[in-house]
Amino acid sequence: MKVKVYATLRPIIGGADVPTTVQPGQPIRDLVDEMVARWPDLHPEMLDADGNLQRRIQIMVNGRSIAYLDGMNTVIGPDDSIAIFPPVGGG
């Protein structure tokens, strides 16, 4: 499994690749929980006050948004590529 973050999340993580102990078979929720525990500055970026994924964050598994899969309960497969995108501004 590969996990990458983009844009404003990279400085918080310290790069594009996310080191994780989450294993295939676990849900995306476990990945997000591990990330915010390891990097507390991610918490307000990724989760709301109730612990739900911020609407502005997009998590893609193999190019498909988890919104169209099983949300935060989407199970991670061994060969999955996960990409996490914050909102991106531009002009």
PDB file of N, CA, C and O in Angstrom:
ATOM      1  N   MET A   1       0.847  -1.167   0.000  1.00  0.00           N
ATOM      2  CA  MET A   1       0.000   0.000   0.000  1.00  0.00           C
ATOM      3  C   MET A   1       0.895   1.233   0.000  1.00  0.00           C
ATOM      4  O   MET A   1       1.905   1.301   0.700  1.00  0.00           O
ATOM      5  N   LYS A   2       0.489   2.197  -0.806  1.00  0.00           N
ATOM      6  CA  LYS A   2       1.201   3.476  -0.879  1.00  0.00           C
ATOM      7  C   LYS A   2       0.246   4.572  -0.448  1.00  0.00           C
ATOM      8  O   LYS A   2      -0.909   4.598  -0.873  1.00  0.00           O
ATOM      9  N   VAL A   3       0.725   5.478   0.397  1.00  0.00           N
ATOM     10  CA  VAL A   3      -0.085   6.614   0.837  1.00  0.00           C
ATOM     11  C   VAL A   3       0.693   7.888   0.546  1.00  0.00           C
ATOM     12  O   VAL A   3       1.837   8.045   0.973  1.00  0.00           O
ATOM     13  N   LYS A   4       0.053   8.802  -0.192  1.00  0.00           N
ATOM     14  CA  LYS A   4       0.668  10.090  -0.520  1.00  0.00           C
ATOM     15  C   LYS A   4      -0.267  11.218  -0.106  1.00  0.00           C
ATOM     16  O   LYS A   4      -1.491  11.097  -0.161  1.00  0.00           O
ATOM     17  N   VAL A   5       0.353  12.319   0.310  1.00  0.00           N
ATOM     18  CA  VAL A   5      -0.406  13.531   0.601  1.00  0.00           C
ATOM     19  C   VAL A   5       0.064  14.623  -0.344  1.00  0.00           C
ATOM     20  O   VAL A   5       1.161  14.556  -0.897  1.00  0.00           O
ATOM     21  N   TYR A   6      -0.777  15.624  -0.521  1.00  0.00           N
ATOM     22  CA  TYR A   6      -0.492  16.684  -1.479  1.00  0.00           C
ATOM     23  C   TYR A   6      -0.666  18.057  -0.849  1.00  0.00           C
ATOM     24  O   TYR A   6      -1.257  18.220   0.218  1.00  0.00           O
ATOM     25  N   ALA A   7      -0.122  19.033  -1.562  1.00  0.00           N
ATOM     26  CA  ALA A   7      -0.280  20.471  -1.271  1.00  0.00           C
ATOM     27  C   ALA A   7       0.077  20.803   0.179  1.00  0.00           C
ATOM     28  O   ALA A   7       1.168  20.472   0.645  1.00  0.00           O
ATOM     29  N   THR A   8      -0.844  21.456   0.889  1.00  0.00           N
ATOM     30  CA  THR A   8      -0.559  21.992   2.219  1.00  0.00           C
ATOM     31  C   THR A   8      -0.360  20.920   3.287  1.00  0.00           C
ATOM     32  O   THR A   8       0.075  21.235   4.394  1.00  0.00           O
ATOM     33  N   LEU A   9      -0.668  19.665   2.980  1.00  0.00           N
ATOM     34  CA  LEU A   9      -0.456  18.597   3.955  1.00  0.00           C
ATOM     35  C   LEU A   9       1.007  18.142   3.988  1.00  0.00           C
ATOM     36  O   LEU A   9       1.473  17.618   5.000  1.00  0.00           O
ATOM     37  N   ARG A  10       1.714  18.337   2.901  1.00  0.00           N
ATOM     38  CA  ARG A  10       3.109  17.865   2.822  1.00  0.00           C
ATOM     39  C   ARG A  10       4.025  18.480   3.882  1.00  0.00           C
ATOM     40  O   ARG A  10       4.810  17.753   4.491  1.00  0.00           O
ATOM     41  N   PRO A  11       3.952  19.805   4.128  1.00  0.00           N
ATOM     42  CA  PRO A  11       4.833  20.362   5.169  1.00  0.00           C
ATOM     43  C   PRO A  11       4.537  19.797   6.565  1.00  0.00           C
ATOM     44  O   PRO A  11       5.437  19.694   7.398  1.00  0.00           O
ATOM     45  N   ILE A  12       3.301  19.439   6.810  1.00  0.00           N
ATOM     46  CA  ILE A  12       2.930  18.888   8.120  1.00  0.00           C
ATOM     47  C   ILE A  12       3.516  17.488   8.277  1.00  0.00           C
ATOM     48  O   ILE A  12       4.057  17.147   9.330  1.00  0.00           O
ATOM     49  N   ILE A  13       3.406  16.684   7.228  1.00  0.00           N
ATOM     50  CA  ILE A  13       3.907  15.302   7.242  1.00  0.00           C
ATOM     51  C   ILE A  13       5.429  15.280   7.121  1.00  0.00           C
ATOM     52  O   ILE A  13       6.091  14.398   7.669  1.00  0.00           O
ATOM     53  N   GLY A  14       5.973  16.249   6.405  1.00  0.00           N
ATOM     54  CA  GLY A  14       7.407  16.282   6.170  1.00  0.00           C
ATOM     55  C   GLY A  14       7.792  15.660   4.839  1.00  0.00           C
ATOM     56  O   GLY A  14       8.935  15.246   4.647  1.00  0.00           O
ATOM     57  N   GLY A  15       6.836  15.594   3.921  1.00  0.00           N
ATOM     58  CA  GLY A  15       7.095  15.026   2.598  1.00  0.00           C
ATOM     59  C   GLY A  15       5.818  14.504   1.980  1.00  0.00           C
ATOM     60  O   GLY A  15       4.729  14.684   2.524  1.00  0.00           O
ATOM     61  N   ALA A  16       5.962  13.857   0.839  1.00  0.00           N
ATOM     62  CA  ALA A  16       4.802  13.370   0.103  1.00  0.00           C
ATOM     63  C   ALA A  16       4.350  11.984   0.545  1.00  0.00           C
ATOM     64  O   ALA A  16       3.160  11.671   0.500  1.00  0.00           O
ATOM     65  N   ASP A  17       5.306  11.151   0.973  1.00  0.00           N
ATOM     66  CA  ASP A  17       4.985   9.772   1.342  1.00  0.00           C
ATOM     67  C   ASP A  17       4.678   9.666   2.824  1.00  0.00           C
ATOM     68  O   ASP A  17       5.392  10.219   3.660  1.00  0.00           O
ATOM     69  N   VAL A  18       3.606   8.950   3.139  1.00  0.00           N
ATOM     70  CA  VAL A  18       3.174   8.801   4.524  1.00  0.00           C
ATOM     71  C   VAL A  18       3.619   7.439   5.054  1.00  0.00           C
ATOM     72  O   VAL A  18       3.151   6.407   4.574  1.00  0.00           O
ATOM     73  N   PRO A  19       4.517   7.427   6.039  1.00  0.00           N
ATOM     74  CA  PRO A  19       4.859   6.166   6.680  1.00  0.00           C
ATOM     75  C   PRO A  19       3.699   5.763   7.592  1.00  0.00           C
ATOM     76  O   PRO A  19       3.186   6.592   8.343  1.00  0.00           O
ATOM     77  N   THR A  20       3.290   4.515   7.532  1.00  0.00           N
ATOM     78  CA  THR A  20       2.139   4.084   8.322  1.00  0.00           C
ATOM     79  C   THR A  20       2.316   2.659   8.813  1.00  0.00           C
ATOM     80  O   THR A  20       3.016   1.856   8.196  1.00  0.00           O
ATOM     81  N   THR A  21       1.674   2.357   9.932  1.00  0.00           N
ATOM     82  CA  THR A  21       1.649   0.988  10.437  1.00  0.00           C
ATOM     83  C   THR A  21       0.332   0.307  10.096  1.00  0.00           C
ATOM     84  O   THR A  21       0.150  -0.874  10.393  1.00  0.00           O
ATOM     85  N   VAL A  22      -0.592   1.041   9.472  1.00  0.00           N
ATOM     86  CA  VAL A  22      -1.880   0.471   9.074  1.00  0.00           C
ATOM     87  C   VAL A  22      -1.632  -0.630   8.049  1.00  0.00           C
ATOM     88  O   VAL A  22      -0.823  -0.478   7.134  1.00  0.00           O
ATOM     89  N   GLN A  23      -2.332  -1.721   8.219  1.00  0.00           N
ATOM     90  CA  GLN A  23      -2.153  -2.887   7.366  1.00  0.00           C
ATOM     91  C   GLN A  23      -3.344  -3.077   6.426  1.00  0.00           C
ATOM     92  O   GLN A  23      -4.445  -2.607   6.712  1.00  0.00           O
ATOM     93  N   PRO A  24      -3.122  -3.766   5.305  1.00  0.00           N
ATOM     94  CA  PRO A  24      -4.251  -4.112   4.436  1.00  0.00           C
ATOM     95  C   PRO A  24      -5.321  -4.836   5.253  1.00  0.00           C
ATOM     96  O   PRO A  24      -5.020  -5.624   6.150  1.00  0.00           O
ATOM     97  N   GLY A  25      -6.566  -4.546   4.918  1.00  0.00           N
ATOM     98  CA  GLY A  25      -7.691  -5.110   5.654  1.00  0.00           C
ATOM     99  C   GLY A  25      -8.269  -4.156   6.676  1.00  0.00           C
ATOM    100  O   GLY A  25      -9.380  -4.362   7.164  1.00  0.00           O
ATOM    101  N   GLN A  26      -7.519  -3.104   7.005  1.00  0.00           N
ATOM    102  CA  GLN A  26      -8.016  -2.101   7.935  1.00  0.00           C
ATOM    103  C   GLN A  26      -8.739  -1.009   7.141  1.00  0.00           C
ATOM    104  O   GLN A  26      -8.472  -0.824   5.954  1.00  0.00           O
ATOM    105  N   PRO A  27      -9.657  -0.285   7.798  1.00  0.00           N
ATOM    106  CA  PRO A  27     -10.380   0.781   7.110  1.00  0.00           C
ATOM    107  C   PRO A  27      -9.569   2.078   7.027  1.00  0.00           C
ATOM    108  O   PRO A  27      -8.623   2.290   7.785  1.00  0.00           O
ATOM    109  N   ILE A  28      -9.960   2.920   6.102  1.00  0.00           N
ATOM    110  CA  ILE A  28      -9.359   4.252   5.948  1.00  0.00           C
ATOM    111  C   ILE A  28      -9.401   5.006   7.270  1.00  0.00           C
ATOM    112  O   ILE A  28      -8.473   5.754   7.577  1.00  0.00           O
ATOM    113  N   ARG A  29     -10.440   4.829   8.044  1.00  0.00           N
ATOM    114  CA  ARG A  29     -10.572   5.501   9.357  1.00  0.00           C
ATOM    115  C   ARG A  29      -9.324   5.249  10.196  1.00  0.00           C
ATOM    116  O   ARG A  29      -8.824   6.175  10.834  1.00  0.00           O
ATOM    117  N   ASP A  30      -8.806   4.015  10.211  1.00  0.00           N
ATOM    118  CA  ASP A  30      -7.614   3.703  11.001  1.00  0.00           C
ATOM    119  C   ASP A  30      -6.398   4.479  10.494  1.00  0.00           C
ATOM    120  O   ASP A  30      -5.575   4.941  11.284  1.00  0.00           O
ATOM    121  N   LEU A  31      -6.293   4.615   9.185  1.00  0.00           N
ATOM    122  CA  LEU A  31      -5.192   5.382   8.599  1.00  0.00           C
ATOM    123  C   LEU A  31      -5.271   6.840   9.034  1.00  0.00           C
ATOM    124  O   LEU A  31      -4.273   7.416   9.466  1.00  0.00           O
ATOM    125  N   VAL A  32      -6.449   7.434   8.922  1.00  0.00           N
ATOM    126  CA  VAL A  32      -6.632   8.842   9.298  1.00  0.00           C
ATOM    127  C   VAL A  32      -6.362   9.026  10.798  1.00  0.00           C
ATOM    128  O   VAL A  32      -5.700   9.984  11.198  1.00  0.00           O
ATOM    129  N   ASP A  33      -6.874   8.111  11.622  1.00  0.00           N
ATOM    130  CA  ASP A  33      -6.644   8.211  13.066  1.00  0.00           C
ATOM    131  C   ASP A  33      -5.156   8.134  13.397  1.00  0.00           C
ATOM    132  O   ASP A  33      -4.670   8.880  14.247  1.00  0.00           O
ATOM    133  N   GLU A  34      -4.428   7.232  12.725  1.00  0.00           N
ATOM    134  CA  GLU A  34      -2.982   7.126  12.957  1.00  0.00           C
ATOM    135  C   GLU A  34      -2.275   8.411  12.539  1.00  0.00           C
ATOM    136  O   GLU A  34      -1.381   8.891  13.236  1.00  0.00           O
ATOM    137  N   MET A  35      -2.678   8.961  11.401  1.00  0.00           N
ATOM    138  CA  MET A  35      -2.034  10.177  10.902  1.00  0.00           C
ATOM    139  C   MET A  35      -2.235  11.345  11.849  1.00  0.00           C
ATOM    140  O   MET A  35      -1.277  12.060  12.144  1.00  0.00           O
ATOM    141  N   VAL A  36      -3.456  11.563  12.336  1.00  0.00           N
ATOM    142  CA  VAL A  36      -3.687  12.710  13.224  1.00  0.00           C
ATOM    143  C   VAL A  36      -3.063  12.484  14.599  1.00  0.00           C
ATOM    144  O   VAL A  36      -2.739  13.450  15.289  1.00  0.00           O
ATOM    145  N   ALA A  37      -2.890  11.233  15.008  1.00  0.00           N
ATOM    146  CA  ALA A  37      -2.198  10.960  16.268  1.00  0.00           C
ATOM    147  C   ALA A  37      -0.703  11.249  16.121  1.00  0.00           C
ATOM    148  O   ALA A  37      -0.084  11.791  17.037  1.00  0.00           O
ATOM    149  N   ARG A  38      -0.125  10.892  14.979  1.00  0.00           N
ATOM    150  CA  ARG A  38       1.306  11.092  14.743  1.00  0.00           C
ATOM    151  C   ARG A  38       1.632  12.554  14.474  1.00  0.00           C
ATOM    152  O   ARG A  38       2.652  13.061  14.941  1.00  0.00           O
ATOM    153  N   TRP A  39       0.768  13.234  13.719  1.00  0.00           N
ATOM    154  CA  TRP A  39       0.967  14.650  13.375  1.00  0.00           C
ATOM    155  C   TRP A  39      -0.267  15.436  13.838  1.00  0.00           C
ATOM    156  O   TRP A  39      -1.191  15.633  13.049  1.00  0.00           O
ATOM    157  N   PRO A  40      -0.300  15.885  15.089  1.00  0.00           N
ATOM    158  CA  PRO A  40      -1.480  16.576  15.635  1.00  0.00           C
ATOM    159  C   PRO A  40      -1.930  17.792  14.824  1.00  0.00           C
ATOM    160  O   PRO A  40      -3.113  18.133  14.836  1.00  0.00           O
ATOM    161  N   ASP A  41      -1.005  18.448  14.121  1.00  0.00           N
ATOM    162  CA  ASP A  41      -1.399  19.602  13.303  1.00  0.00           C
ATOM    163  C   ASP A  41      -2.328  19.199  12.152  1.00  0.00           C
ATOM    164  O   ASP A  41      -2.985  20.052  11.555  1.00  0.00           O
ATOM    165  N   LEU A  42      -2.382  17.910  11.845  1.00  0.00           N
ATOM    166  CA  LEU A  42      -3.305  17.434  10.806  1.00  0.00           C
ATOM    167  C   LEU A  42      -4.755  17.416  11.285  1.00  0.00           C
ATOM    168  O   LEU A  42      -5.682  17.510  10.481  1.00  0.00           O
ATOM    169  N   HIS A  43      -4.943  17.294  12.594  1.00  0.00           N
ATOM    170  CA  HIS A  43      -6.303  17.122  13.111  1.00  0.00           C
ATOM    171  C   HIS A  43      -7.280  18.172  12.600  1.00  0.00           C
ATOM    172  O   HIS A  43      -8.305  17.806  12.026  1.00  0.00           O
ATOM    173  N   PRO A  44      -7.005  19.470  12.786  1.00  0.00           N
ATOM    174  CA  PRO A  44      -7.976  20.458  12.296  1.00  0.00           C
ATOM    175  C   PRO A  44      -8.069  20.500  10.769  1.00  0.00           C
ATOM    176  O   PRO A  44      -9.081  20.934  10.218  1.00  0.00           O
ATOM    177  N   GLU A  45      -7.031  20.058  10.101  1.00  0.00           N
ATOM    178  CA  GLU A  45      -7.058  20.039   8.634  1.00  0.00           C
ATOM    179  C   GLU A  45      -7.936  18.903   8.104  1.00  0.00           C
ATOM    180  O   GLU A  45      -8.607  19.052   7.082  1.00  0.00           O
ATOM    181  N   MET A  46      -7.926  17.770   8.808  1.00  0.00           N
ATOM    182  CA  MET A  46      -8.584  16.574   8.291  1.00  0.00           C
ATOM    183  C   MET A  46      -9.911  16.232   8.964  1.00  0.00           C
ATOM    184  O   MET A  46     -10.820  15.712   8.317  1.00  0.00           O
ATOM    185  N   LEU A  47     -10.026  16.522  10.262  1.00  0.00           N
ATOM    186  CA  LEU A  47     -11.219  16.094  10.997  1.00  0.00           C
ATOM    187  C   LEU A  47     -11.952  17.280  11.603  1.00  0.00           C
ATOM    188  O   LEU A  47     -11.341  18.266  12.015  1.00  0.00           O
ATOM    189  N   ASP A  48     -13.287  17.164  11.650  1.00  0.00           N
ATOM    190  CA  ASP A  48     -14.077  18.210  12.295  1.00  0.00           C
ATOM    191  C   ASP A  48     -14.145  17.928  13.796  1.00  0.00           C
ATOM    192  O   ASP A  48     -13.518  16.984  14.278  1.00  0.00           O
ATOM    193  N   ALA A  49     -14.902  18.740  14.537  1.00  0.00           N
ATOM    194  CA  ALA A  49     -14.980  18.615  15.989  1.00  0.00           C
ATOM    195  C   ALA A  49     -15.574  17.281  16.432  1.00  0.00           C
ATOM    196  O   ALA A  49     -15.312  16.826  17.546  1.00  0.00           O
ATOM    197  N   ASP A  50     -16.371  16.653  15.570  1.00  0.00           N
ATOM    198  CA  ASP A  50     -16.982  15.358  15.889  1.00  0.00           C
ATOM    199  C   ASP A  50     -16.131  14.179  15.449  1.00  0.00           C
ATOM    200  O   ASP A  50     -16.534  13.030  15.630  1.00  0.00           O
ATOM    201  N   GLY A  51     -14.964  14.439  14.878  1.00  0.00           N
ATOM    202  CA  GLY A  51     -14.093  13.357  14.427  1.00  0.00           C
ATOM    203  C   GLY A  51     -14.407  12.830  13.041  1.00  0.00           C
ATOM    204  O   GLY A  51     -13.889  11.793  12.627  1.00  0.00           O
ATOM    205  N   ASN A  52     -15.265  13.555  12.322  1.00  0.00           N
ATOM    206  CA  ASN A  52     -15.592  13.167  10.950  1.00  0.00           C
ATOM    207  C   ASN A  52     -14.640  13.851   9.980  1.00  0.00           C
ATOM    208  O   ASN A  52     -14.114  14.929  10.258  1.00  0.00           O
ATOM    209  N   LEU A  53     -14.429  13.210   8.844  1.00  0.00           N
ATOM    210  CA  LEU A  53     -13.556  13.785   7.823  1.00  0.00           C
ATOM    211  C   LEU A  53     -14.121  15.121   7.359  1.00  0.00           C
ATOM    212  O   LEU A  53     -15.309  15.240   7.061  1.00  0.00           O
ATOM    213  N   GLN A  54     -13.249  16.124   7.305  1.00  0.00           N
ATOM    214  CA  GLN A  54     -13.669  17.430   6.796  1.00  0.00           C
ATOM    215  C   GLN A  54     -14.181  17.270   5.365  1.00  0.00           C
ATOM    216  O   GLN A  54     -13.604  16.513   4.584  1.00  0.00           O
ATOM    217  N   ARG A  55     -15.233  17.958   5.022  1.00  0.00           N
ATOM    218  CA  ARG A  55     -15.819  17.859   3.683  1.00  0.00           C
ATOM    219  C   ARG A  55     -14.845  18.311   2.604  1.00  0.00           C
ATOM    220  O   ARG A  55     -14.934  17.870   1.458  1.00  0.00           O
ATOM    221  N   ARG A  56     -13.925  19.179   2.963  1.00  0.00           N
ATOM    222  CA  ARG A  56     -13.001  19.722   1.969  1.00  0.00           C
ATOM    223  C   ARG A  56     -11.841  18.772   1.652  1.00  0.00           C
ATOM    224  O   ARG A  56     -11.134  18.977   0.665  1.00  0.00           O
ATOM    225  N   ILE A  57     -11.638  17.742   2.472  1.00  0.00           N
ATOM    226  CA  ILE A  57     -10.560  16.772   2.245  1.00  0.00           C
ATOM    227  C   ILE A  57     -11.060  15.669   1.325  1.00  0.00           C
ATOM    228  O   ILE A  57     -12.150  15.130   1.516  1.00  0.00           O
ATOM    229  N   GLN A  58     -10.256  15.342   0.332  1.00  0.00           N
ATOM    230  CA  GLN A  58     -10.579  14.245  -0.583  1.00  0.00           C
ATOM    231  C   GLN A  58      -9.576  13.115  -0.376  1.00  0.00           C
ATOM    232  O   GLN A  58      -8.365  13.320  -0.455  1.00  0.00           O
ATOM    233  N   ILE A  59     -10.093  11.935  -0.112  1.00  0.00           N
ATOM    234  CA  ILE A  59      -9.244  10.751  -0.015  1.00  0.00           C
ATOM    235  C   ILE A  59      -9.624   9.841  -1.176  1.00  0.00           C
ATOM    236  O   ILE A  59     -10.785   9.477  -1.362  1.00  0.00           O
ATOM    237  N   MET A  60      -8.609   9.490  -1.944  1.00  0.00           N
ATOM    238  CA  MET A  60      -8.804   8.654  -3.123  1.00  0.00           C
ATOM    239  C   MET A  60      -8.110   7.311  -2.899  1.00  0.00           C
ATOM    240  O   MET A  60      -6.977   7.255  -2.419  1.00  0.00           O
ATOM    241  N   VAL A  61      -8.802   6.242  -3.250  1.00  0.00           N
ATOM    242  CA  VAL A  61      -8.224   4.900  -3.218  1.00  0.00           C
ATOM    243  C   VAL A  61      -8.229   4.394  -4.655  1.00  0.00           C
ATOM    244  O   VAL A  61      -9.284   4.199  -5.259  1.00  0.00           O
ATOM    245  N   ASN A  62      -7.051   4.191  -5.181  1.00  0.00           N
ATOM    246  CA  ASN A  62      -6.908   3.765  -6.580  1.00  0.00           C
ATOM    247  C   ASN A  62      -7.656   4.686  -7.534  1.00  0.00           C
ATOM    248  O   ASN A  62      -8.274   4.236  -8.499  1.00  0.00           O
ATOM    249  N   GLY A  63      -7.588   5.994  -7.246  1.00  0.00           N
ATOM    250  CA  GLY A  63      -8.191   6.995  -8.121  1.00  0.00           C
ATOM    251  C   GLY A  63      -9.678   7.210  -7.921  1.00  0.00           C
ATOM    252  O   GLY A  63     -10.282   8.004  -8.642  1.00  0.00           O
ATOM    253  N   ARG A  64     -10.289   6.520  -6.957  1.00  0.00           N
ATOM    254  CA  ARG A  64     -11.722   6.695  -6.687  1.00  0.00           C
ATOM    255  C   ARG A  64     -11.917   7.312  -5.310  1.00  0.00           C
ATOM    256  O   ARG A  64     -11.308   6.887  -4.329  1.00  0.00           O
ATOM    257  N   SER A  65     -12.776   8.321  -5.257  1.00  0.00           N
ATOM    258  CA  SER A  65     -13.061   8.980  -3.993  1.00  0.00           C
ATOM    259  C   SER A  65     -13.741   8.006  -3.036  1.00  0.00           C
ATOM    260  O   SER A  65     -14.604   7.226  -3.439  1.00  0.00           O
ATOM    261  N   ILE A  66     -13.343   8.059  -1.758  1.00  0.00           N
ATOM    262  CA  ILE A  66     -13.989   7.194  -0.773  1.00  0.00           C
ATOM    263  C   ILE A  66     -15.462   7.560  -0.606  1.00  0.00           C
ATOM    264  O   ILE A  66     -16.241   6.766  -0.079  1.00  0.00           O
ATOM    265  N   ALA A  67     -15.846   8.754  -1.051  1.00  0.00           N
ATOM    266  CA  ALA A  67     -17.255   9.152  -0.994  1.00  0.00           C
ATOM    267  C   ALA A  67     -18.122   8.217  -1.840  1.00  0.00           C
ATOM    268  O   ALA A  67     -19.312   8.050  -1.571  1.00  0.00           O
ATOM    269  N   TYR A  68     -17.520   7.614  -2.857  1.00  0.00           N
ATOM    270  CA  TYR A  68     -18.239   6.706  -3.749  1.00  0.00           C
ATOM    271  C   TYR A  68     -17.922   5.247  -3.450  1.00  0.00           C
ATOM    272  O   TYR A  68     -18.384   4.349  -4.155  1.00  0.00           O
ATOM    273  N   LEU A  69     -17.142   5.015  -2.418  1.00  0.00           N
ATOM    274  CA  LEU A  69     -16.842   3.650  -1.979  1.00  0.00           C
ATOM    275  C   LEU A  69     -17.615   3.431  -0.684  1.00  0.00           C
ATOM    276  O   LEU A  69     -18.844   3.493  -0.686  1.00  0.00           O
ATOM    277  N   ASP A  70     -16.924   3.179   0.410  1.00  0.00           N
ATOM    278  CA  ASP A  70     -17.599   2.970   1.690  1.00  0.00           C
ATOM    279  C   ASP A  70     -17.169   4.021   2.706  1.00  0.00           C
ATOM    280  O   ASP A  70     -17.125   3.760   3.908  1.00  0.00           O
ATOM    281  N   GLY A  71     -16.850   5.223   2.203  1.00  0.00           N
ATOM    282  CA  GLY A  71     -16.453   6.315   3.086  1.00  0.00           C
ATOM    283  C   GLY A  71     -15.240   5.943   3.924  1.00  0.00           C
ATOM    284  O   GLY A  71     -14.317   5.283   3.447  1.00  0.00           O
ATOM    285  N   MET A  72     -15.253   6.369   5.159  1.00  0.00           N
ATOM    286  CA  MET A  72     -14.136   6.103   6.066  1.00  0.00           C
ATOM    287  C   MET A  72     -14.036   4.618   6.423  1.00  0.00           C
ATOM    288  O   MET A  72     -13.034   4.185   6.990  1.00  0.00           O
ATOM    289  N   ASN A  73     -15.063   3.844   6.096  1.00  0.00           N
ATOM    290  CA  ASN A  73     -15.046   2.402   6.341  1.00  0.00           C
ATOM    291  C   ASN A  73     -14.476   1.623   5.162  1.00  0.00           C
ATOM    292  O   ASN A  73     -14.428   0.393   5.203  1.00  0.00           O
ATOM    293  N   THR A  74     -14.047   2.314   4.118  1.00  0.00           N
ATOM    294  CA  THR A  74     -13.438   1.656   2.964  1.00  0.00           C
ATOM    295  C   THR A  74     -12.227   0.853   3.434  1.00  0.00           C
ATOM    296  O   THR A  74     -11.330   1.390   4.084  1.00  0.00           O
ATOM    297  N   VAL A  75     -12.210  -0.425   3.102  1.00  0.00           N
ATOM    298  CA  VAL A  75     -11.127  -1.307   3.520  1.00  0.00           C
ATOM    299  C   VAL A  75      -9.944  -1.154   2.564  1.00  0.00           C
ATOM    300  O   VAL A  75     -10.110  -1.125   1.345  1.00  0.00           O
ATOM    301  N   ILE A  76      -8.766  -1.058   3.135  1.00  0.00           N
ATOM    302  CA  ILE A  76      -7.539  -0.882   2.364  1.00  0.00           C
ATOM    303  C   ILE A  76      -7.035  -2.240   1.899  1.00  0.00           C
ATOM    304  O   ILE A  76      -6.905  -3.174   2.690  1.00  0.00           O
ATOM    305  N   GLY A  77      -6.752  -2.333   0.601  1.00  0.00           N
ATOM    306  CA  GLY A  77      -6.199  -3.556   0.036  1.00  0.00           C
ATOM    307  C   GLY A  77      -4.683  -3.509   0.003  1.00  0.00           C
ATOM    308  O   GLY A  77      -4.100  -2.434   0.145  1.00  0.00           O
ATOM    309  N   PRO A  78      -4.028  -4.656  -0.183  1.00  0.00           N
ATOM    310  CA  PRO A  78      -2.565  -4.714  -0.138  1.00  0.00           C
ATOM    311  C   PRO A  78      -1.869  -3.919  -1.238  1.00  0.00           C
ATOM    312  O   PRO A  78      -0.756  -3.435  -1.031  1.00  0.00           O
ATOM    313  N   ASP A  79      -2.492  -3.776  -2.386  1.00  0.00           N
ATOM    314  CA  ASP A  79      -1.862  -3.069  -3.505  1.00  0.00           C
ATOM    315  C   ASP A  79      -2.481  -1.705  -3.770  1.00  0.00           C
ATOM    316  O   ASP A  79      -2.253  -1.112  -4.825  1.00  0.00           O
ATOM    317  N   ASP A  80      -3.268  -1.201  -2.815  1.00  0.00           N
ATOM    318  CA  ASP A  80      -3.957   0.068  -3.017  1.00  0.00           C
ATOM    319  C   ASP A  80      -2.997   1.253  -2.984  1.00  0.00           C
ATOM    320  O   ASP A  80      -1.993   1.252  -2.273  1.00  0.00           O
ATOM    321  N   SER A  81      -3.340   2.253  -3.774  1.00  0.00           N
ATOM    322  CA  SER A  81      -2.669   3.554  -3.739  1.00  0.00           C
ATOM    323  C   SER A  81      -3.663   4.547  -3.160  1.00  0.00           C
ATOM    324  O   SER A  81      -4.774   4.700  -3.666  1.00  0.00           O
ATOM    325  N   ILE A  82      -3.251   5.212  -2.102  1.00  0.00           N
ATOM    326  CA  ILE A  82      -4.122   6.156  -1.415  1.00  0.00           C
ATOM    327  C   ILE A  82      -3.529   7.545  -1.563  1.00  0.00           C
ATOM    328  O   ILE A  82      -2.341   7.755  -1.320  1.00  0.00           O
ATOM    329  N   ALA A  83      -4.369   8.489  -1.964  1.00  0.00           N
ATOM    330  CA  ALA A  83      -3.961   9.882  -2.130  1.00  0.00           C
ATOM    331  C   ALA A  83      -4.895  10.754  -1.308  1.00  0.00           C
ATOM    332  O   ALA A  83      -6.114  10.581  -1.340  1.00  0.00           O
ATOM    333  N   ILE A  84      -4.310  11.695  -0.572  1.00  0.00           N
ATOM    334  CA  ILE A  84      -5.101  12.586   0.278  1.00  0.00           C
ATOM    335  C   ILE A  84      -4.844  14.019  -0.175  1.00  0.00           C
ATOM    336  O   ILE A  84      -3.712  14.503  -0.171  1.00  0.00           O
ATOM    337  N   PHE A  85      -5.931  14.681  -0.566  1.00  0.00           N
ATOM    338  CA  PHE A  85      -5.857  16.034  -1.106  1.00  0.00           C
ATOM    339  C   PHE A  85      -6.591  17.022  -0.215  1.00  0.00           C
ATOM    340  O   PHE A  85      -7.767  16.820   0.090  1.00  0.00           O
ATOM    341  N   PRO A  86      -5.914  18.096   0.211  1.00  0.00           N
ATOM    342  CA  PRO A  86      -6.608  19.194   0.877  1.00  0.00           C
ATOM    343  C   PRO A  86      -7.191  20.102  -0.198  1.00  0.00           C
ATOM    344  O   PRO A  86      -6.923  19.907  -1.384  1.00  0.00           O
ATOM    345  N   PRO A  87      -7.988  21.095   0.205  1.00  0.00           N
ATOM    346  CA  PRO A  87      -8.449  22.045  -0.813  1.00  0.00           C
ATOM    347  C   PRO A  87      -7.241  22.800  -1.395  1.00  0.00           C
ATOM    348  O   PRO A  87      -6.292  23.130  -0.683  1.00  0.00           O
ATOM    349  N   VAL A  88      -7.305  23.051  -2.659  1.00  0.00           N
ATOM    350  CA  VAL A  88      -6.208  23.740  -3.333  1.00  0.00           C
ATOM    351  C   VAL A  88      -6.737  25.030  -3.913  1.00  0.00           C
ATOM    352  O   VAL A  88      -7.731  25.027  -4.639  1.00  0.00           O
ATOM    353  N   GLY A  89      -6.082  26.136  -3.602  1.00  0.00           N
ATOM    354  CA  GLY A  89      -6.464  27.428  -4.148  1.00  0.00           C
ATOM    355  C   GLY A  89      -5.577  27.784  -5.323  1.00  0.00           C
ATOM    356  O   GLY A  89      -4.484  27.242  -5.491  1.00  0.00           O
ATOM    357  N   GLY A  90      -6.044  28.655  -6.087  1.00  0.00           N
ATOM    358  CA  GLY A  90      -5.241  29.090  -7.227  1.00  0.00           C
ATOM    359  C   GLY A  90      -5.888  30.283  -7.885  1.00  0.00           C
ATOM    360  O   GLY A  90      -6.936  30.771  -7.461  1.00  0.00           O
ATOM    361  N   GLY A  91      -5.262  30.715  -8.882  1.00  0.00           N
ATOM    362  CA  GLY A  91      -5.847  31.889  -9.521  1.00  0.00           C
ATOM    363  C   GLY A  91      -5.368  32.076 -10.906  1.00  0.00           C
ATOM    364  O   GLY A  91      -5.773  33.026 -11.576  1.00  0.00           O
TER     365      GLY A  91
END
